[in-house]
Amino acid sequence: MPCRGESPVSHELPPSGGRADNDSVSTTSIRASYLVFGQPLLEPPEMEEVLDCLRRAWLGTGPKAAEFERRIAAYKGVPHAVALNSCTAGLHLACLVLDLRPGDEVITTPMTFCATVNAIVHAGATPVLADVDPATGNLDPEQVERRLTRRTRALLPVHFAGRAAPMAELMAIADRHGLRVIEDCAHAIETEYRGRKAGTIGDLGVLSFYSTKNIVTGEGGMVLTRDAHFARRTKTLGLHGMSHDAWKRFTDDGHRSYDVEEIGFKYNMMDLQAAIGLHQLARIEAYWQRRQEIWQRYLRELAPLPLELPPPWPADERHALHLFTVQIDPRRCGRTRDEVMHGLHRRRIGTGVHYRSIPSFTVYRDRFGWRPEEYPAAMRLGQNTLSLPLSPRLSDDDVGDVIAALRQELLG
Ligand SMILES: *Cc1c(COP(=O)(O)O)cnc(C)c1O
C-alpha cells in the first residue's frame, strides 16, 4: 500500500548486495522485509465479516453500512452519520450542502492533502489558504483573520496529524462573521478538544477510513453532523440524488418507488467496506494505546538525535496520534529531509511526507497564483517534515529498526 498522495519511494529494491548505489549502508542494518508505511492491521473478525458479505451475496450498501453509521454516530456522540466511499467524497458533499455560490470563499490550510482543497473547487467555491502554526501544523487563527473578505462563507480546518485545531478561536471567528465550519477529521477519529469530539464542533465533520488511517475500510469516509437537513442532503446527494434510503428498494421491505430530487453522485459506502470498519472500530482504543506506546518510545529514543519531535499538547485535548512527524532541518542535521527519507528507504524503512505545502504543487500555483513563500510556516514544514511508521501493526522490533535506521542516518 503506497503512502497516499505523496511520491512514495519505490518499494522495489534489489536484494542487499545487488544495489546499484555504493553507499555505506551495512548489510547487517538491512531488514529482511520492507516496512511499508501506514500498513493497517487487519484481524480475523473483519475477515469473517467480509466473508459473510460474500456468502450472503450482499456486497453493496446495506445493513452493515447502516450499522457502521449507527456505531460511529454513537462513538462520536452525534445524531447523524452518513457513510460514503471516501473522505474526499464527504468533503465534497459537505461543501455542497452549504450551498456555496461561485465566488464564495472557503478558508483552509496549506498543510493538508490535496483532496481538502479540491473538494472546495469541485463544490464551485474558491479556496483561500491561511498559514499554519509552525509548531502544530494547524491553521493559525490570526492568519485566518487576515484572509477574511466579504466573500468568505466557511472555514475548513484539518486536525493535523490528529492534534486538535484551535477550534475555540476558529469557532469564534466563524460566529463573528456568520461562517460555516467543516472539520476535516481524516486524521482525527479519536481527537477530542476541551471535552468535545472532533467532527462535532463545527457544522459538519468528515472522517476517512482510507488504508493508512487510524481505522480502515480500504476506501471509505463518513460525514458527521448535528443538522438533520445537512444529513439528509448528504445522504441524497451521495446516492445519485435519490430520495432517502433508496438502497432499500432491493430489500425484502418490498419495492418502494423513489424520487430523484437532485443531480447527485455515486458516493455510497459498500457493506463490504463497512464489514471491515465495524471490527476496526471495536478495536479503536486498543490501536490508540499501541500507537501511544510507539509514540512514547519514539519520543524517548529519538530525543538525542538532531531533529525536532512533535510538541506536547494541552491536557484538555486528546491527540489521535495519527502521524508522528519529525522535522529534519538541514542546518541542524546536515542532511535534507529527502536525503534522510531515501536513506531510510535504502534501509528498507518506508516513511511518508505529510505534506508538501499545497502551493508547492503546479496546479494550484497556475490556477490560484499561490506562491509557497506566502505561507512560510507551511512551506518550511513541507520541506522538513517526515512521518515515521506508526501503525498498530508494527512489532517492537519494527519500531527498533526505525529508530536504529534514523540513528545511523543522522549520527553516521
Ligand atoms: C486522507 C485524507 C483525506 C482524503 O481521505 P480519503 O478517504 O482518502 O478520500 C482528506 N484530508 C486529509 C487531511 C487526509 O489525510
The ligand as an SDF file (V2000), in Angstrom:
LIG
                    3D

 15 15  0  0  0  0  0  0  0  0999 V2000
   -6.5560   11.0400    3.6980 C   0  0  0  0  0  0  0  0  0  0  0  0
   -7.0050   12.4670    3.7480 C   0  0  0  0  0  0  0  0  0  0  0  0
   -8.0970   12.9240    3.0110 C   0  0  0  0  0  0  0  0  0  0  0  0
   -8.7790   12.0720    1.9870 C   0  0  0  0  0  0  0  0  0  0  0  0
   -9.3220   10.9200    2.5380 O   0  0  0  0  0  0  0  0  0  0  0  0
   -9.8540    9.7670    1.5280 P   0  0  0  0  0  0  0  0  0  0  0  0
  -10.6880    8.9120    2.4280 O   0  0  0  0  0  0  0  0  0  0  0  0
   -8.6400    9.0540    1.0190 O   0  0  0  0  0  0  0  0  0  0  0  0
  -10.6380   10.4220    0.4790 O   0  0  0  0  0  0  0  0  0  0  0  0
   -8.5200   14.2240    3.1830 C   0  0  0  0  0  0  0  0  0  0  0  0
   -7.8920   15.0440    4.0350 N   0  0  0  0  0  0  0  0  0  0  0  0
   -6.8300   14.6560    4.7570 C   0  0  0  0  0  0  0  0  0  0  0  0
   -6.1850   15.6220    5.7070 C   0  0  0  0  0  0  0  0  0  0  0  0
   -6.3330   13.3560    4.6200 C   0  0  0  0  0  0  0  0  0  0  0  0
   -5.2520   12.9700    5.3080 O   0  0  0  0  0  0  0  0  0  0  0  0
  1  2  1  0
  2  3  1  0
  2 14  2  0
  3  4  1  0
  3 10  2  0
  4  5  1  0
  5  6  1  0
  6  7  2  0
  6  8  1  0
  6  9  1  0
 10 11  1  0
 11 12  2  0
 12 13  1  0
 12 14  1  0
 14 15  1  0
M  END
$$$$
